[in-house]
Amino acid sequence: MTHRMQISLTDQQFQTLDAEANRTGLSIAELVRRAVDRAYRPSVRPHASGIELSVGVWRRPDAAVTGRRPGIRLID
């Protein structure tokens, strides 16, 4: 069974939810449901074990990537 609610949000709260909904493709209602579960039912949250690894490869990294350290040469 579901329950329908009406709430009032500040402009900033609505803008934050609206931006996240646009970014993720989720509805504002789903974002609110997930926030309630995270805040008030932490033991129910799904947990995935493991690690996250991010790797990047650049053909020609710029100076910001190499840290502008002396002794590092960019291969042409």
C-alpha positions, 0 to 999 in steps of 0.5 A: 500500500502506498500513501500520498503526501503533499509537502512544501519545499523552499525554492532551493530545496526544489531546485536541488531536487529538480537538478538531481532528477534531471541529472539522474533521470529519476523522478523527484518522488523517487529521490525523496523516497530514497532520501527517506530510506537512507536517513531513517532506514539505514539497515535497509539500504542495499550494500554492495561489497567490493572496490571501485577503480577509475583509470584514465588514459590520455594520448597527450596529457596536458601540464595539469595532468602531469602536475608540471613536475620537472623531469616529466616529458610528454611523448610526441 
